[in-house]
């Protein structure tokens, strides 16, 4: 039986890739050691540094047993990322276009933005994908649907 690998410390840098990596590593660690939800906060705190640890001390430590993992992540995100981060990501989504790139590359970028924004409604996703496609591809798809 393999023990879960310790997550890398998250220092509160407002970098989505770093935050996402920490989230995944921490989730695997908690599940791998079968940490009870009431102990999640104290275990997570061992892997926080800088601004992220500041969040823990100022917010979570007063009543750590009341915080579930998801609550900690939401709080960390709100504390460490700029207040207008989601707004900027929504704007980026509105302006994202295929622009001659491979559809896979374009779809991958959209998928990341959907994940960041918590967009799980298919209508919104299809809308964003369709209206960002290159016009000639839209035209060909229209022809196939007729």
Secondary structure, 3 states (H helix, E strand, C coil): CCCCCCCCCECCCCCHHHHHHHHHHHHHHHHHCCCCHHHHHHHHHCCECHHHHHHHHHHHHHHHHHCCHHHHHHHHHHHHCCCCHHHHHHHHHHHCCCCCCCHHHHHHHHHHHHHHHCCCCHHHHHHHHHHHCCHHHHHHHHHHHC
